[in-house]
């Protein structure tokens, strides 16, 4: 669950809100050989293994127009990230000067939402196989969106 506005502002209409709390419902999860956060690549293109997105049956119709070879954006909830971090050394390299997390791609942040640009390599009844996903095994999937190319707009 994600806390609502801390500034006392009312929750915006249209979202699923309970007592100032926004509820995010995962639509699936990641199956990947990556299980160790410290050993995982920092970005998908840095040696990520093939991974599978497994979806809840209730969202099956939403997947019907995905195609092999297409690029998609996968939004995940980085459930093993720290939520109390606001300043990091980029890429966990202590020789890099510290920066605010909102100017980095650090997983550790107040709302650890992962954004992954991946390519679909296979689609089956059991899931969608993707290239370049650095998320750990069991990571909840929040949403999938197409990559819009300039000619598609």
C-alpha positions as CSV (number, residue, x, y, z in Angstrom):
1,X,0.0,0.0,0.0
2,X,1.1,3.5,-0.7
3,X,0.4,6.3,1.8
4,X,-1.7,9.2,0.5
5,X,-0.7,12.9,0.5
6,X,1.1,13.7,3.7
7,X,0.4,17.5,3.3
8,X,-3.2,17.1,4.4
9,X,-4.6,17.3,0.9
10,X,-7.7,15.2,0.3
11,X,-7.4,12.1,-1.8
12,X,-8.1,12.7,-5.5
13,X,-11.4,11.1,-6.7
14,X,-11.2,8.1,-9.0
15,X,-8.5,6.1,-7.3
16,X,-9.0,3.3,-4.9
17,X,-8.5,5.1,-1.6
18,X,-9.1,4.0,1.9
19,X,-8.4,6.4,4.7
20,X,-5.8,8.3,2.7
21,X,-4.1,5.2,1.5
22,X,-3.8,4.3,-2.1
23,X,-3.9,0.5,-2.8
24,X,-1.9,-0.9,-5.6
25,X,-2.9,-4.4,-6.6
26,X,-0.2,-6.4,-8.4
27,X,-1.3,-8.0,-11.7
28,X,1.5,-10.6,-11.7
29,X,5.1,-11.4,-10.7
30,X,8.5,-11.9,-12.1
31,X,10.1,-15.4,-12.5
32,X,13.8,-15.0,-12.8
33,X,17.1,-16.7,-11.9
34,X,18.0,-13.4,-10.1
35,X,17.6,-13.9,-6.4
36,X,20.4,-11.9,-4.8
37,X,19.9,-8.1,-4.9
38,X,23.6,-7.4,-4.5
39,X,24.5,-9.8,-7.4
40,X,21.8,-8.5,-9.8
41,X,22.7,-6.1,-12.7
42,X,21.9,-2.5,-12.0
43,X,20.2,-2.1,-15.4
44,X,18.6,-4.7,-17.6
45,X,21.1,-4.3,-20.5
46,X,24.0,-5.2,-18.2
47,X,23.7,-9.0,-18.3
48,X,20.2,-9.7,-17.2
49,X,19.1,-13.3,-17.8
50,X,15.9,-14.1,-19.7
51,X,12.9,-13.7,-17.3
52,X,9.2,-14.5,-17.4
53,X,6.3,-12.3,-16.4
54,X,3.5,-14.4,-14.9
55,X,0.1,-12.7,-14.8
56,X,-3.0,-13.2,-12.7
57,X,-5.7,-14.9,-14.7
58,X,-8.0,-11.9,-14.1
59,X,-5.9,-9.7,-16.4
60,X,-5.5,-12.2,-19.3
61,X,-7.6,-10.2,-21.8
62,X,-5.3,-7.2,-21.3
63,X,-2.4,-9.1,-22.7
64,X,-4.0,-10.2,-25.9
65,X,-2.3,-7.7,-28.3
66,X,1.2,-8.1,-27.0
67,X,3.6,-9.4,-29.7
68,X,7.0,-11.1,-29.8
69,X,9.6,-8.5,-30.6
70,X,7.7,-5.6,-29.1
71,X,9.2,-3.4,-26.4
72,X,7.2,-2.8,-23.3
73,X,7.6,-0.9,-20.1
74,X,7.1,-3.1,-17.0
75,X,6.3,-1.3,-13.7
76,X,7.2,-3.3,-10.6
77,X,7.0,-2.9,-6.9
78,X,10.6,-3.3,-5.7
79,X,9.5,-5.1,-2.6
80,X,13.0,-5.7,-1.2
81,X,14.1,-2.0,-1.5
82,X,14.6,0.3,1.4
83,X,12.0,3.0,1.7
84,X,13.8,5.3,4.1
85,X,16.6,6.3,1.7
86,X,16.7,9.8,0.2
87,X,20.4,10.1,-0.7
88,X,22.6,7.5,-2.4
89,X,26.0,7.0,-4.1
90,X,24.9,6.3,-7.7
91,X,25.3,2.6,-8.6
92,X,26.4,1.9,-5.0
93,X,29.8,3.2,-5.9
94,X,31.2,5.2,-2.9
95,X,33.5,7.1,-5.3
96,X,30.5,8.7,-6.9
97,X,29.2,11.8,-5.1
98,X,26.0,11.4,-3.2
99,X,22.8,12.4,-5.0
100,X,19.1,12.6,-4.1
101,X,17.3,9.4,-5.1
102,X,14.9,11.3,-7.4
103,X,17.8,12.1,-9.7
104,X,18.9,8.4,-9.8
105,X,17.5,5.0,-10.8
106,X,18.2,3.6,-7.3
107,X,15.7,1.0,-6.2
108,X,15.9,2.4,-2.6
109,X,13.4,5.3,-2.4
110,X,10.2,6.2,-0.7
111,X,8.0,4.5,-3.3
112,X,10.1,1.8,-4.8
113,X,8.4,1.6,-8.2
114,X,10.6,-0.1,-10.8
115,X,10.5,1.0,-14.5
116,X,12.0,-1.6,-16.9
117,X,12.2,-1.3,-20.7
118,X,12.2,-4.9,-22.0
119,X,11.7,-6.8,-25.2
120,X,9.2,-9.6,-25.5
121,X,10.9,-12.8,-26.7
122,X,8.1,-15.3,-26.3
123,X,4.4,-15.4,-25.3
124,X,2.7,-18.5,-23.9
125,X,-0.2,-19.5,-21.8
126,X,2.1,-19.5,-18.7
127,X,3.5,-16.0,-19.2
128,X,5.5,-13.5,-21.3
129,X,9.2,-14.1,-21.6
130,X,11.3,-10.9,-21.7
131,X,14.9,-9.8,-22.3
132,X,16.8,-7.2,-20.2
133,X,14.7,-7.4,-17.0
134,X,16.9,-6.9,-13.9
135,X,14.1,-7.5,-11.3
136,X,14.5,-10.2,-8.8
137,X,12.5,-13.4,-8.7
138,X,9.1,-12.9,-7.1
139,X,9.0,-9.1,-7.7
140,X,5.4,-8.0,-8.0
141,X,4.3,-6.6,-11.4
142,X,2.1,-3.5,-11.2
143,X,1.5,-2.7,-14.8
144,X,2.7,-3.1,-18.4
145,X,2.6,-0.4,-21.0
146,X,3.8,-0.2,-24.7
147,X,6.9,1.7,-25.7
148,X,5.7,4.4,-28.0
149,X,8.0,5.0,-30.9
150,X,8.1,8.4,-32.6
151,X,6.2,7.1,-35.6
152,X,3.5,5.6,-33.4
153,X,2.4,8.9,-31.9
